[in-house]
Amino acid sequence: MNKKLKTFLKQCKRILTIATKPGKDEYFSYSKIIAIGVLALGLFGFIFYLIFSYLGV
């Protein structure tokens, strides 16, 4: 059990030393992708609303 914990902590330390903080460009790209996804879901919901309100369901 103790050996597994030490191995896990070593792996965590290795990952944290390799990982880098995302830059401003990455944040902007993520924000664009998320905004497009939110708009697409809203558009699909609105289209379904229009279809079902037209059908009277």
Phi and psi in degrees as GROMACS dihedral restraints (atoms count N, CA, C in turn):
[ dihedral_restraints ]
;  ai    aj    ak    al  type     phi  dphi    fc
    3     4     5     6     1   -66.0    20    10
    4     5     6     7     1   -37.5    20    10
    6     7     8     9     1   -67.4    20    10
    7     8     9    10     1   -38.7    20    10
    9    10    11    12     1   -63.6    20    10
   10    11    12    13     1   -40.0    20    10
   12    13    14    15     1   -65.0    20    10
   13    14    15    16     1   -42.9    20    10
   15    16    17    18     1   -63.7    20    10
   16    17    18    19     1   -42.0    20    10
   18    19    20    21     1   -63.1    20    10
   19    20    21    22     1   -42.6    20    10
   21    22    23    24     1   -63.2    20    10
   22    23    24    25     1   -43.7    20    10
   24    25    26    27     1   -65.7    20    10
   25    26    27    28     1   -36.9    20    10
   27    28    29    30     1   -63.4    20    10
   28    29    30    31     1   -42.6    20    10
   30    31    32    33     1   -64.4    20    10
   31    32    33    34     1   -40.9    20    10
   33    34    35    36     1   -63.1    20    10
   34    35    36    37     1   -42.5    20    10
   36    37    38    39     1   -63.3    20    10
   37    38    39    40     1   -41.2    20    10
   39    40    41    42     1   -62.6    20    10
   40    41    42    43     1   -44.0    20    10
   42    43    44    45     1   -64.1    20    10
   43    44    45    46     1   -42.4    20    10
   45    46    47    48     1   -67.3    20    10
   46    47    48    49     1   -30.8    20    10
   48    49    50    51     1   -76.7    20    10
   49    50    51    52     1   -30.0    20    10
   51    52    53    54     1   -79.8    20    10
   52    53    54    55     1   -36.1    20    10
   54    55    56    57     1   -64.7    20    10
   55    56    57    58     1   143.5    20    10
   57    58    59    60     1  -120.3    20    10
   58    59    60    61     1   156.3    20    10
   60    61    62    63     1   -76.8    20    10
   61    62    63    64     1   132.4    20    10
   63    64    65    66     1   -65.9    20    10
   64    65    66    67     1   146.5    20    10
   66    67    68    69     1   -85.6    20    10
   67    68    69    70     1   179.8    20    10
   69    70    71    72     1   -63.4    20    10
   70    71    72    73     1   -38.0    20    10
   72    73    74    75     1   -64.6    20    10
   73    74    75    76     1   -39.7    20    10
   75    76    77    78     1   -65.2    20    10
   76    77    78    79     1   -43.1    20    10
   78    79    80    81     1   -60.6    20    10
   79    80    81    82     1   -41.3    20    10
   81    82    83    84     1   -64.2    20    10
   82    83    84    85     1   -42.1    20    10
   84    85    86    87     1   -63.2    20    10
   85    86    87    88     1   -45.0    20    10
   87    88    89    90     1   -61.7    20    10
   88    89    90    91     1   -41.2    20    10
   90    91    92    93     1   -63.8    20    10
   91    92    93    94     1   -41.1    20    10
   93    94    95    96     1   -62.3    20    10
   94    95    96    97     1   -46.4    20    10
   96    97    98    99     1   -63.2    20    10
   97    98    99   100     1   -42.6    20    10
   99   100   101   102     1   -66.1    20    10
  100   101   102   103     1   -41.8    20    10
  102   103   104   105     1   -63.8    20    10
  103   104   105   106     1   -40.8    20    10
  105   106   107   108     1   -63.2    20    10
  106   107   108   109     1   -41.4    20    10
  108   109   110   111     1   -63.6    20    10
  109   110   111   112     1   -43.1    20    10
  111   112   113   114     1   -64.3    20    10
  112   113   114   115     1   -43.8    20    10
  114   115   116   117     1   -63.6    20    10
  115   116   117   118     1   -39.6    20    10
  117   118   119   120     1   -64.4    20    10
  118   119   120   121     1   -43.9    20    10
  120   121   122   123     1   -64.1    20    10
  121   122   123   124     1   -41.1    20    10
  123   124   125   126     1   -62.9    20    10
  124   125   126   127     1   -41.1    20    10
  126   127   128   129     1   -64.0    20    10
  127   128   129   130     1   -44.3    20    10
  129   130   131   132     1   -62.1    20    10
  130   131   132   133     1   -42.8    20    10
  132   133   134   135     1   -62.2    20    10
  133   134   135   136     1   -41.5    20    10
  135   136   137   138     1   -65.8    20    10
  136   137   138   139     1   -41.1    20    10
  138   139   140   141     1   -62.8    20    10
  139   140   141   142     1   -43.6    20    10
  141   142   143   144     1   -63.3    20    10
  142   143   144   145     1   -38.8    20    10
  144   145   146   147     1   -60.5    20    10
  145   146   147   148     1   -46.0    20    10
  147   148   149   150     1   -62.6    20    10
  148   149   150   151     1   -43.7    20    10
  150   151   152   153     1   -62.1    20    10
  151   152   153   154     1   -48.1    20    10
  153   154   155   156     1   -72.0    20    10
  154   155   156   157     1   -30.7    20    10
  156   157   158   159     1   -73.0    20    10
  157   158   159   160     1   -32.2    20    10
  159   160   161   162     1   -68.5    20    10
  160   161   162   163     1   -39.7    20    10
  162   163   164   165     1   -76.6    20    10
  163   164   165   166     1   -17.6    20    10
  165   166   167   168     1    78.9    20    10
  166   167   168   169     1    26.0    20    10
